[in-house]
């Protein structure tokens, strides 16, 4: 499912226009991104949690030359599915 298909499905499910569904999706992604940028987390009970994962600096290898290189520390967004979502998928 791509973004346009998601917007269409949201509009149909919620009885909204596609334009309103698109605004709602944009607002949701913007709010989640801003919270993660502040190292916060967004927890949706029954669905899951969006949070930031810290990756430590480490040594890596260039696969072409075998040369050792430093990989700097970084942050990455992470989603952890909630129990209700897992149960729904596995039912």
N, CA, C and O atoms as a MOPAC input file, in Angstrom:
PM7 MOZYME 1SCF
protein

 N      0.85900 1    -1.17600 1     0.00000 1
 C      0.00000 1     0.00000 1     0.00000 1
 C      0.90100 1     1.23300 1     0.00000 1
 O      1.79600 1     1.35300 1     0.83700 1
 N      0.66700 1     2.12800 1    -0.91900 1
 C      1.43500 1     3.37200 1    -0.94900 1
 C      0.65500 1     4.49200 1    -0.25200 1
 O     -0.44300 1     4.26500 1     0.25800 1
 N      1.21700 1     5.67800 1    -0.23300 1
 C      0.61300 1     6.80300 1     0.49600 1
 C     -0.77600 1     7.14900 1    -0.04200 1
 O     -1.70300 1     7.36300 1     0.74000 1
 N     -0.93100 1     7.20500 1    -1.36600 1
 C     -2.23700 1     7.54900 1    -1.94200 1
 C     -3.29400 1     6.50400 1    -1.61400 1
 O     -4.44600 1     6.84500 1    -1.34500 1
 N     -2.90600 1     5.23300 1    -1.63500 1
 C     -3.85000 1     4.17100 1    -1.28300 1
 C     -4.22300 1     4.24800 1     0.19500 1
 O     -5.37200 1     4.00300 1     0.56300 1
 N     -3.24700 1     4.59000 1     1.04400 1
 C     -3.51800 1     4.75100 1     2.47200 1
 C     -4.49300 1     5.89900 1     2.70800 1
 O     -5.43100 1     5.76800 1     3.49400 1
 N     -4.27600 1     7.01400 1     2.03600 1
 C     -5.16900 1     8.17300 1     2.17200 1
 C     -6.58600 1     7.80400 1     1.73100 1
 O     -7.55300 1     8.16000 1     2.40300 1
 N     -6.71800 1     7.10000 1     0.61800 1
 C     -8.03600 1     6.68500 1     0.13200 1
 C     -8.71800 1     5.75000 1     1.12900 1
 O     -9.91400 1     5.88600 1     1.38400 1
 N     -7.97300 1     4.80700 1     1.69200 1
 C     -8.54200 1     3.87500 1     2.66700 1
 C     -8.95200 1     4.59400 1     3.94900 1
 O    -10.00300 1     4.30100 1     4.51900 1
 N     -8.12400 1     5.53300 1     4.40100 1
 C     -8.46500 1     6.30900 1     5.59500 1
 C     -9.72200 1     7.13500 1     5.36000 1
 O    -10.59400 1     7.20500 1     6.22700 1
 N     -9.81500 1     7.75400 1     4.20000 1
 C    -10.98000 1     8.58500 1     3.88200 1
 C    -12.25100 1     7.74800 1     3.89100 1
 O    -13.27300 1     8.16300 1     4.43800 1
 N    -12.18200 1     6.56900 1     3.28400 1
 C    -13.36200 1     5.69800 1     3.23200 1
 C    -13.73500 1     5.19300 1     4.61700 1
 O    -14.91100 1     5.20500 1     4.98200 1
 N    -12.75600 1     4.75200 1     5.39300 1
 C    -12.99800 1     4.19600 1     6.72900 1
 C    -13.58300 1     5.24100 1     7.67500 1
 O    -14.48400 1     4.93300 1     8.45600 1
 N    -13.07900 1     6.47300 1     7.61300 1
 C    -13.49400 1     7.51400 1     8.55500 1
 C    -14.61900 1     8.39000 1     8.01200 1
 O    -15.13800 1     9.24600 1     8.72900 1
 N    -14.99800 1     8.18700 1     6.76300 1
 C    -16.05900 1     9.01100 1     6.17900 1
 C    -15.59900 1    10.44000 1     5.94100 1
 O    -16.38500 1    11.37800 1     6.07600 1
 N    -14.32500 1    10.61200 1     5.58600 1
 C    -13.75500 1    11.93200 1     5.31600 1
 C    -13.51000 1    12.09000 1     3.82500 1
 O    -13.54200 1    11.12400 1     3.06300 1
 N    -13.26700 1    13.33100 1     3.42800 1
 C    -12.82800 1    13.54300 1     2.05000 1
 C    -11.36000 1    13.13500 1     1.97800 1
 O    -10.67400 1    13.07300 1     2.99900 1
 N    -10.89000 1    12.86000 1     0.78100 1
 C     -9.48500 1    12.48300 1     0.62300 1
 C     -8.57100 1    13.62200 1     1.06200 1
 O     -7.49400 1    13.38600 1     1.61000 1
 N     -9.00300 1    14.85600 1     0.81900 1
 C     -8.19700 1    16.00800 1     1.20700 1
 C     -8.04800 1    16.07900 1     2.72800 1
 O     -6.95700 1    16.33800 1     3.23500 1
 N     -9.15400 1    15.84500 1     3.45900 1
 C     -9.09800 1    15.85700 1     4.92200 1
 C     -8.26300 1    14.69200 1     5.45700 1
 O     -7.51600 1    14.84900 1     6.42300 1
 N     -8.39400 1    13.52700 1     4.82800 1
 C     -7.60400 1    12.36700 1     5.24700 1
 C     -6.11400 1    12.62800 1     5.01800 1
 O     -5.27800 1    12.23400 1     5.83000 1
 N     -5.78800 1    13.29500 1     3.90700 1
 C     -4.40000 1    13.62200 1     3.62300 1
 C     -3.84700 1    14.59600 1     4.66500 1
 O     -2.70800 1    14.45100 1     5.10900 1
 N     -4.65900 1    15.59500 1     5.05800 1
 C     -4.24200 1    16.54200 1     6.10200 1
 C     -4.01300 1    15.81900 1     7.42300 1
 O     -3.04600 1    16.10200 1     8.12900 1
 N     -4.90600 1    14.88100 1     7.75900 1
 C     -4.78200 1    14.13200 1     9.01300 1
 C     -3.52100 1    13.27500 1     9.01000 1
 O     -2.81200 1    13.21600 1    10.01600 1
 N     -3.23500 1    12.61500 1     7.89900 1
 C     -2.03200 1    11.79400 1     7.80600 1
 C     -0.77400 1    12.65400 1     7.89900 1
 O      0.18200 1    12.28500 1     8.58200 1
 N     -0.77100 1    13.79200 1     7.22100 1
 C      0.37900 1    14.70200 1     7.25700 1
 C      0.59700 1    15.21300 1     8.68200 1
 O      1.73100 1    15.27300 1     9.15700 1
 N     -0.49300 1    15.58200 1     9.36300 1
 C     -0.39200 1    16.06000 1    10.73800 1
 C      0.18000 1    14.96100 1    11.64300 1
 O      1.03200 1    15.23100 1    12.49000 1
 N     -0.28800 1    13.73500 1    11.46200 1
 C      0.20000 1    12.60900 1    12.27200 1
 C      1.69500 1    12.40300 1    12.06300 1
 O      2.44700 1    12.30800 1    13.03300 1
 N      2.13100 1    12.33400 1    10.81600 1
 C      3.55400 1    12.09800 1    10.55100 1
 C      4.41200 1    13.25900 1    11.03900 1
 O      5.51800 1    13.04400 1    11.53500 1
 N      3.91700 1    14.48600 1    10.90300 1
 C      4.67100 1    15.64800 1    11.37700 1
 C      4.82900 1    15.63500 1    12.89700 1
 O      5.91100 1    15.90700 1    13.41600 1
 N      3.75100 1    15.32100 1    13.60000 1
 C      3.79100 1    15.29300 1    15.07000 1
 C      4.72700 1    14.18400 1    15.55300 1
 O      5.51300 1    14.40400 1    16.47500 1
 N      4.65500 1    13.00900 1    14.95100 1
 C      5.53100 1    11.90000 1    15.34400 1
 C      6.98400 1    12.27000 1    15.07300 1
 O      7.84500 1    12.04400 1    15.92300 1
 N      7.26800 1    12.83500 1    13.90200 1
 C      8.64000 1    13.21300 1    13.55100 1
 C      9.18700 1    14.26700 1    14.51000 1
 O     10.34000 1    14.17000 1    14.93000 1
 N      8.38700 1    15.26800 1    14.86500 1
 C      8.83500 1    16.31100 1    15.79200 1
 C      9.13000 1    15.73400 1    17.17500 1
 O     10.10900 1    16.11700 1    17.81500 1
 N      8.28800 1    14.81900 1    17.63100 1
 C      8.50200 1    14.21000 1    18.95100 1
 C      9.76900 1    13.35900 1    18.94500 1
 O     10.53700 1    13.38700 1    19.90700 1
 N      9.99500 1    12.60600 1    17.87700 1
 C     11.19900 1    11.77900 1    17.79000 1
 C     12.45200 1    12.64200 1    17.68100 1
 O     13.51400 1    12.26900 1    18.18100 1
 N     12.32600 1    13.79100 1    17.02900 1
 C     13.45600 1    14.70900 1    16.90300 1
 C     13.89500 1    15.19900 1    18.28200 1
 O     15.07200 1    15.48700 1    18.49400 1
 N     12.93800 1    15.29400 1    19.22800 1
 C     13.24300 1    15.74400 1    20.59100 1
 C     13.61400 1    14.56900 1    21.50300 1
 O     13.63500 1    14.71400 1    22.72500 1
 N     13.90700 1    13.40200 1    20.90500 1
 C     14.23100 1    12.17200 1    21.63800 1
 C     13.06700 1    11.67300 1    22.48800 1
 O     13.28000 1    10.96700 1    23.47300 1
 N     11.85400 1    12.02700 1    22.12200 1
 C     10.68000 1    11.54900 1    22.83600 1
 C     10.18100 1    10.26800 1    22.20600 1
 O     10.83800 1     9.68900 1    21.34100 1
 N      9.01000 1     9.82900 1    22.64900 1
 C      8.39000 1     8.66700 1    22.02200 1
 C      6.89000 1     8.87600 1    21.95900 1
 O      6.31400 1     9.61600 1    22.75700 1
 N      6.27200 1     8.21300 1    21.00000 1
 C      4.82800 1     8.29200 1    20.80800 1
 C      4.28400 1     6.88600 1    21.01100 1
 O      4.61400 1     5.96800 1    20.26000 1
 N      3.44700 1     6.72600 1    22.03500 1
 C      2.90500 1     5.41200 1    22.36600 1
 C      1.40900 1     5.39700 1    22.07600 1
 O      0.64600 1     6.17300 1    22.65100 1
 N      1.00100 1     4.50800 1    21.18100 1
 C     -0.40300 1     4.32900 1    20.84800 1
 C     -0.82100 1     2.97000 1    21.39400 1
 O     -0.51700 1     1.93800 1    20.79600 1
 N     -1.51600 1     2.96800 1    22.52700 1
 C     -1.88900 1     1.72800 1    23.19700 1
 C     -2.68700 1     0.85400 1    22.23700 1
 O     -3.63900 1     1.31300 1    21.60500 1
 N     -2.29300 1    -0.39400 1    22.13900 1
 C     -2.96200 1    -1.33900 1    21.25600 1
 C     -2.39800 1    -1.35800 1    19.84700 1
 O     -2.67800 1    -2.28400 1    19.08600 1
 N     -1.61000 1    -0.35900 1    19.48600 1
 C     -1.02000 1    -0.30700 1    18.14500 1
 C      0.49000 1    -0.48300 1    18.21300 1
 O      1.03400 1    -1.41500 1    17.62000 1
 N      1.17000 1     0.40800 1    18.93200 1
 C      2.62500 1     0.29600 1    19.04900 1
 C      3.25400 1     1.58400 1    19.51700 1
 O      2.56800 1     2.54200 1    19.87300 1
 N      4.59200 1     1.59100 1    19.51100 1
 C      5.35200 1     2.72500 1    20.00900 1
 C      6.40400 1     3.14300 1    18.99400 1
 O      7.15800 1     2.31600 1    18.48200 1
 N      6.44100 1     4.43100 1    18.71400 1
 C      7.49500 1     5.01600 1    17.88700 1
 C      8.50700 1     5.61900 1    18.84600 1
 O      8.13700 1     6.39900 1    19.72300 1
 N      9.79000 1     5.26600 1    18.69200 1
 C     10.81600 1     5.82500 1    19.55900 1
 C     12.13600 1     5.93000 1    18.81200 1
 O     12.26000 1     5.49100 1    17.66900 1
 N     13.12400 1     6.52500 1    19.48300 1
 C     14.43900 1     6.72100 1    18.88800 1
 C     15.39800 1     5.68500 1    19.46800 1
 O     15.43900 1     5.46900 1    20.67900 1
 N     16.16100 1     5.05500 1    18.59300 1
 C     17.15900 1     4.08400 1    18.99700 1
 C     18.53700 1     4.70700 1    18.78900 1
 O     18.81700 1     5.24700 1    17.71900 1
 N     19.39200 1     4.63700 1    19.79900 1
 C     20.74900 1     5.17100 1    19.69300 1
 C     21.69700 1     4.06400 1    19.25800 1
 O     21.74200 1     2.99700 1    19.86900 1
 N     22.44500 1     4.32300 1    18.20900 1
 C     23.43200 1     3.36600 1    17.71700 1
 C     24.82300 1     3.87200 1    18.08500 1
 O     25.16800 1     5.01700 1    17.79300 1
 N     25.59900 1     3.04000 1    18.70800 1
 C     26.95000 1     3.41000 1    19.13500 1
 C     27.89600 1     3.46400 1    17.93600 1
 O     27.65000 1     2.83300 1    16.90800 1
 N     28.96600 1     4.21500 1    18.08100 1
 C     29.99800 1     4.24800 1    17.04900 1
 C     30.65300 1     2.86800 1    16.99800 1
 O     30.78800 1     2.20000 1    18.02400 1
 N     31.05400 1     2.45000 1    15.80900 1
 C     31.65600 1     1.13100 1    15.67300 1
 C     32.58200 1     1.08100 1    14.46500 1
 O     32.57400 1     1.97600 1    13.61900 1
 N     33.37100 1     0.03200 1    14.40100 1
 C     34.23900 1    -0.18000 1    13.24400 1
 C     33.49800 1    -1.03200 1    12.22700 1
 O     32.79600 1    -1.97800 1    12.58300 1
 N     33.66200 1    -0.68800 1    10.96500 1
 C     33.06600 1    -1.45500 1     9.88500 1
 C     34.11700 1    -1.73500 1     8.83100 1
 O     35.26000 1    -1.29300 1     8.95100 1
 N     33.73800 1    -2.46000 1     7.81400 1
 C     34.66300 1    -2.76300 1     6.72700 1
 C     34.04600 1    -2.38800 1     5.39700 1
 O     32.86000 1    -2.61100 1     5.15100 1
 N     34.88100 1    -1.81100 1     4.54000 1
 C     34.47600 1    -1.53600 1     3.17200 1
 C     34.45800 1    -2.88600 1     2.44800 1
 O     35.49700 1    -3.54200 1     2.36800 1
 N     33.30400 1    -3.32000 1     1.91800 1
 C     33.23100 1    -4.64100 1     1.30900 1
 C     34.10100 1    -4.78700 1     0.04800 1
 O     34.49800 1    -5.89900 1    -0.29900 1
 N     34.39300 1    -3.68900 1    -0.62600 1
 C     35.20300 1    -3.77700 1    -1.84500 1
 C     36.68700 1    -3.91000 1    -1.53500 1
 O     37.38300 1    -4.72600 1    -2.14000 1
 N     37.17000 1    -3.10900 1    -0.59400 1
 C     38.61000 1    -3.09800 1    -0.33200 1
 C     38.99100 1    -3.83400 1     0.95100 1
 O     40.16200 1    -4.15700 1     1.14900 1
 N     38.03100 1    -4.10000 1     1.81600 1
 C     38.33600 1    -4.72900 1     3.09500 1
 C     38.91300 1    -3.76100 1     4.11300 1
 O     39.26600 1    -4.15800 1     5.22300 1
 N     39.00900 1    -2.50100 1     3.73800 1
 C     39.57800 1    -1.46400 1     4.59800 1
 C     38.66400 1    -1.20000 1     5.80200 1
 O     37.44500 1    -1.09800 1     5.65900 1
 N     39.27800 1    -1.09200 1     6.99700 1
 C     38.52400 1    -0.79200 1     8.22000 1
 C     38.16700 1     0.68200 1     8.20500 1
 O     38.99400 1     1.52900 1     7.86700 1
 N     36.91500 1     0.98500 1     8.57700 1
 C     36.47700 1     2.37500 1     8.61900 1
 C     35.62700 1     2.59400 1     9.85600 1
 O     35.00700 1     1.66300 1    10.37100 1
 N     35.60300 1     3.81900 1    10.32200 1
 C     34.81500 1     4.17200 1    11.50500 1
 C     33.39100 1     4.51500 1    11.05900 1
 O     33.19200 1     5.29400 1    10.12600 1
 N     32.41700 1     3.93000 1    11.73000 1
 C     31.02000 1     4.28200 1    11.50700 1
 C     30.61000 1     5.11300 1    12.70900 1
 O     30.64400 1     4.61900 1    13.83600 1
 N     30.21900 1     6.37600 1    12.49400 1
 C     29.89900 1     7.25100 1    13.63400 1
 C     28.60900 1     6.84200 1    14.34700 1
 O     27.76300 1     6.14900 1    13.78100 1
 N     28.47700 1     7.27900 1    15.58400 1
 C     27.24800 1     7.05400 1    16.34000 1
 C     26.11000 1     7.77600 1    15.64400 1
 O     26.31100 1     8.82400 1    15.03000 1
 N     24.90800 1     7.21100 1    15.74100 1
 C     23.75300 1     7.82800 1    15.09300 1
 C     22.47200 1     7.46600 1    15.84200 1
 O     22.46700 1     6.62200 1    16.73800 1
 N     21.41900 1     8.11200 1    15.45800 1
 C     20.09300 1     7.83700 1    16.00600 1
 C     19.22700 1     7.34300 1    14.86000 1
 O     19.38100 1     7.78500 1    13.72100 1
 N     18.31100 1     6.42200 1    15.16400 1
 C     17.42400 1     5.89300 1    14.13200 1
 C     16.01400 1     5.76100 1    14.69900 1
 O     15.85200 1     5.37300 1    15.85600 1
 N     14.99500 1     6.07500 1    13.90600 1
 C     13.62700 1     5.87000 1    14.37500 1
 C     13.32800 1     4.37300 1    14.43600 1
 O     13.84200 1     3.59000 1    13.63700 1
 N     12.49500 1     3.99500 1    15.39300 1
 C     12.17200 1     2.59000 1    15.58600 1
 C     10.68600 1     2.47300 1    15.91800 1
 O     10.13200 1     3.31300 1    16.62600 1
 N     10.05000 1     1.42600 1    15.40200 1
 C      8.65600 1     1.15000 1    15.73800 1
 C      8.58700 1    -0.22100 1    16.37400 1
 O      9.12000 1    -1.19400 1    15.84100 1
 N      7.92800 1    -0.29100 1    17.51700 1
 C      7.72100 1    -1.56200 1    18.20300 1
 C      6.22000 1    -1.82000 1    18.25000 1
 O      5.47100 1    -1.05300 1    18.85500 1
 N      5.78700 1    -2.89300 1    17.61700 1
 C      4.36100 1    -3.21200 1    17.54800 1
 C      3.82900 1    -3.58500 1    18.92300 1
 O      4.51400 1    -4.23800 1    19.71100 1
 N      2.59900 1    -3.16400 1    19.20400 1
 C      1.94600 1    -3.48500 1    20.46300 1
 C      1.32800 1    -4.87200 1    20.42900 1
 O      1.18000 1    -5.46600 1    19.36100 1
 N      0.96900 1    -5.38700 1    21.59300 1
 C      0.43000 1    -6.73600 1    21.70800 1
 C     -0.85500 1    -6.91100 1    20.90400 1
 O     -1.02800 1    -7.93100 1    20.23800 1
 N     -1.75500 1    -5.93400 1    20.95600 1
 C     -3.03300 1    -6.06100 1    20.23600 1
 C     -2.79300 1    -6.16000 1    18.72900 1
 O     -3.45800 1    -6.94500 1    18.05200 1
 N     -1.85900 1    -5.38200 1    18.20000 1
 C     -1.54300 1    -5.43800 1    16.76300 1
 C     -0.93700 1    -6.79000 1    16.41000 1
 O     -1.30700 1    -7.39700 1    15.40500 1
 N     -0.00600 1    -7.26300 1    17.23600 1
 C      0.60400 1    -8.58500 1    16.98600 1
 C     -0.45600 1    -9.67400 1    16.99900 1
 O     -0.46700 1   -10.54600 1    16.13000 1
 N     -1.34800 1    -9.62500 1    17.98400 1
 C     -2.40000 1   -10.63800 1    18.08200 1
 C     -3.32600 1   -10.60000 1    16.86900 1
 O     -3.74100 1   -11.64600 1    16.37000 1
 N     -3.65000 1    -9.39200 1    16.39300 1
 C     -4.52800 1    -9.23700 1    15.23300 1
 C     -3.88400 1    -9.84100 1    13.98500 1
 O     -4.55400 1   -10.49700 1    13.18800 1
 N     -2.59400 1    -9.61600 1    13.82500 1
 C     -1.89500 1   -10.13900 1    12.65300 1
 C     -1.76100 1   -11.64600 1    12.70800 1
 O     -1.84500 1   -12.31300 1    11.67700 1
 N     -1.55500 1   -12.19100 1    13.89300 1
 C     -1.35400 1   -13.62400 1    14.04300 1
 C     -2.65700 1   -14.41900 1    14.18600 1
 O     -2.62600 1   -15.64700 1    14.25900 1
 N     -3.78800 1   -13.73200 1    14.22500 1
 C     -5.07500 1   -14.44200 1    14.38300 1
 C     -5.49400 1   -15.12600 1    13.09800 1
 O     -6.54500 1   -15.76500 1    13.05400 1

